[in-house]
């Protein structure tokens, strides 16, 4: 398994590393960071692809990396600081950096196929997704042609910051501090005043959460489908036709009508949903949460606790490989067998 660490004790500090999945034995490590500089999350395909962001936002200093699975360096590319994981789609890497440039890169040799500069003195574009276009956001949302980087359309956000986004059937839904926007071909279809942490499952409604209000919006009109009061500033997660919120308890809601299906007290601190594993693992209905930041708890679809593990430091979002769950902590990487 592969990972990254900001405080890795070994040949590198804050490097990228590979562990033997059964024993946790170190296989290799690569690179290092200092201060608040960090590597992005990894793309793990034929190689590992990731970027590096400088701790001084706007410095324009950063790199994009391709590391073979044995730890050898395939290539590096000097860019601005890269703070978001690159996107690999149809044999091309798309990366945005704080020099205000979006690049399309050949993953085999690191050559730049095209580059598109964003307008604005402090442009810091963030990649959203690659669908029919390459979608990026800064103080606007841009749709770029994947073939040459030309701008298909642009929508200005008037100094708003995009927190989250969902792209579905050519419509870009973006959530900012206080508004959810639906944009199609550069034109706003609708906007809805609500703090914009958003998510969507399949053909269901658009879920927006923030403050004490969890709301489902009709993706066609922006009208409210259902509205539920939740714990203040609780994060939410959507999976398997349900929406989960944290706080003092984990609560499960039906995504279609917002009815509360069950709630469960984990005990020991603040509950934060971490998400469910992918469909190809033994049990895709298990919802994992962190309790107090240091305890991993899993619930089945009826709200029964299935796993509870306590760690000595803060835990991050889990990843799954085979029948094991891998967690990054401040002290290292831990493998859990919850099924």
N, C-alpha and C positions, 0 to 999 in steps of 0.2 A: 504494500500500500504506500501511497505517496502523501506527503503533507508539507506544511510550512510552519515556521515558528518565529516569533519575534524575540524569544529569549532562549535560544537553543544552546545547551551546554555540550560542546563538542568541537569539531573542527571548524564550525561556522557559528556565528551568532546571528540568530534571526534568519536562518537559511532555509532552503528547500531540502527535503530529505526523503529517503525511501526506507521503509521498515518491512521485515519479513512478517507477513500477515498472521502467521500462526504463533510465532514466538515473540514478536516485537523487536527482534534483533536488528540493529542498525546495518543497512546495506551500503548506503552512501549518503553524502550530503553535498550541497552546492551553494556557494554564495554566502553573503552576509549583509546585514543592514545595521544601521546605527541610529541612535536617537529615535525619532518617530517615523523614520523612513520604513517602508514595508513593501513586501511583495503582494501582488494581488492573489486572489484565489486561483487555483490551477485549473487548466484544461488538460485532461488526461486522455489522450488518444494514442496515435502511433508514437508521439513524443509528449513531453510536458510543455505547455505554453503558458506564459505568465508575464506580467509587467512589474515594474518597480516604480514606486512613487517617492519623491523627495519629501522630507518633512517640511520644507518651505513651499507651500502651495503657490503656484505661479512662477516658480523658478525656471521652469522649462527644462529641468534636468531629469532624465529618466531613461529607461531602456525596456525593450521587449526581448524575451528570451525564448529559445527552443532548446530543451534539454532531452536527449534520448533517454529511454527508460533505464539504461545502465548508468546514468549519471553523467555521461559525457556531453560536452557542450556542442550542439549542432550549429547554432549561430546566435548572435546578439545584434540588436538594431537600436541605435541611439534615437531617442524620441524625447518629447517632453515627459514630465512625470505621468505615469499611468496609475490611476487609482481604482479603476474598474476592471474586472476580469475581461480580457479580450473575448471576442465571439468568433468561433470557428464554424463556417457554414459553406457547404458545397466546395470544399477545397481551398477556401480563402480565409485568412485571419483578418478580422476587422478590429482596429484598436483606436481609441481616442485618448488624447493626452493634453496636458495643461499648456502646451504651446499653441493651443487652439486649432489643432490639426487632427482630422480623421484620416486614417491610412488603411489601405487594403494591402495585405502582405502575403506573399507566397510562403506557405509553411515549410516548404522543402529547403529553401535557401535564404529566406529572409528578405528577398528583394521586394521593393515597394512597387505595387502595380498601379496605384494612383494615390493621390493625397488631395484632400479638400480642406481649405482653411476656413474656419468660422470667423464671422465678423465680430468685432468687439475687442477692446484693449485687454480685457481680462478673461477672454473666452476660455472656458474649461469644459469642453463637451463630454457628455456621458453617453455611452452606447446603451440603447434600450433593447433592441432586438433586431434580427434580420429575418424578414419575411419576404414580401414582394419587393421591399426596399430595405435599405439600411437606415434605421431610425436612431437618431441621436437627439440629445436635449442639452441646452445651456440656458440662456434666457429666451429660448425659442425651441420649438420642435422642428427638426429637419428630416425630410425623407430624401435619401441619396440613392442614385442609381447604383446597384451593386457592380455593374460592369465598368463604369468609368468615374464614379463619384460625383457626377453632375447632380445639381439640386433639382429634384422634381417639384417639391413644394416646401414652404416655410410658414410656420405659424408662430407669431410673437406672443410671449407670455407676460410681458410688461413687468419685469423684475421678479417674477415668481420663481420659486425653486421647485423642481420636480422631485418628489419623494419616491413615488412608485409609479409603475406604468403597467398597462395590459394592452396588448395589441391583438385584435381579433377581426378577421374578415375585412382587412383594409381600414379599420377604424382604430385610432390610437386614443386610448384612455389614459390620461395622466392625472395624478393627484398631487396637488401642491399643499401649502400650509392650510389654506382655507377653502379650496375649490377643487372640484373634479371637472375636468374638461373632456369632451368627446370630440375628436378632430378627424375629419375625413377629407383627403385630398387638399389639405391646407385650410379647410373651412371648418369653423366650429359648428357642430351639429347641436350641441347643448352644453350648458355648464350648470353645476349644482353646487351650492354653497355648503361645503362640508370639509372637514379636515381629511386630506386625501391619502390615507394609507389604504390602498385598494387591492383587490384580488378578484379572480373569477374562476369558476369551475365549469368546464364543458359549456353547455348551453344555458346555464343558470344565470341569475342576476349578477350584477357587479356589486361587490361588497366593499363598503367604505367604513373605516373605523377611525375614531379619534375622540379624545376627551372621555365622556361617559356615554357616548352614543355609537351604537353599531347599526348600520343602515344598509339595506339592499336597494339598489337602483336598477330600474329597467334600462338595459343598455341601448335600447332604441330611442328612448325619450328622455331619460334622466329622471323620471318621476320615481318617487319613493314606493317601493313594493312592500317593505315592512321596516319597522324601526324598533330597536330594543335598547333598553338602558343596561349598561354594563359597568363594571368597576372602573373608576377614573383612571384614564391613561393605560388601560390594559391592552396589550397587543393581542392580535387575533391571528389564527391560522385556518386555512380552508383546505379540506381534503375529504375524499370519499363521500361527497354530498352533504358535508356538514361544515359548520363554522364553529371554531373553538375560541373561547376567550379566557384570559387569565385574571389575575388579581388575587383575592383571598381564596377563590375556588376556581377550579376548571369547570367551565360550562360548555355544553354542546347544544347547538341550535340546528334545526333543519334548514338547509340553505334555500329551500323553495318557499317556505312560508314564515320562517323565523320562530317557529314554535320551539320551546326549550325541551330537549329530549332527556337530559339529565345534568346533574352537577355533582362534583365530588371535591371533598376537602383533602388535600394532600398532607397538610400539616407541616410546620417547620419553616414557613416563609412565603414569599411572593411567588405566585405561579406564573410561568411564562411559557406559552406553547412553542415547541421547537419544530413541530411538523411530523408528518407520517412518512415512513419509508416508501420506496417505489413499488410498483405493482409486481415486480419480478422477485420479491423477497418472500420469505415464508408467510408473513402475515401483514398485509398492506393496510389493515384496519387499525393497527395500534397507533395511538396518538401519544407522542412523547412530549414531556414538559420538563422544565427545570424548576426546582423548588428552592428558593433562597439562593439561586445561582450555583449551588454546589451539589445538588441532588437530582439525579435523573429518575423520573417516574414515567411508566408507560401504562396506558389505559386501553382496554378493548372497546369495541363499539357499543357496549352496554354500560360503560362507565366503571368497570371493575379494574382494580389495579393489577397489573400483570408483572411489573418489574419495578424494583426500587434499589438504586445504587447511590451511595454517597461518596463524594470525591473530596480531596483536600484543597481544591482550588476551583475557580470559576470554570464552568463547562460551556462549550459552544454548541452550535447546531450539529447533530450527528450525521454521519454518512454511513452508507450500508454497502457491504460487499459480501455476497454469499449469505451465510447464516449469522454474520457478526455485525455488530454496530460499533463504529469507531468514533470516539470523541476526542476532540482536542481540548486540553486544559492548559493552565499556566505552567504546569509541571511536566507536560509531555503529552503523549497519545495513549489512550486506553481502549482496549477492545472488550466489548461486552457481548455475551451470548444470551439475548433476551427471549429466544423462541425455543 
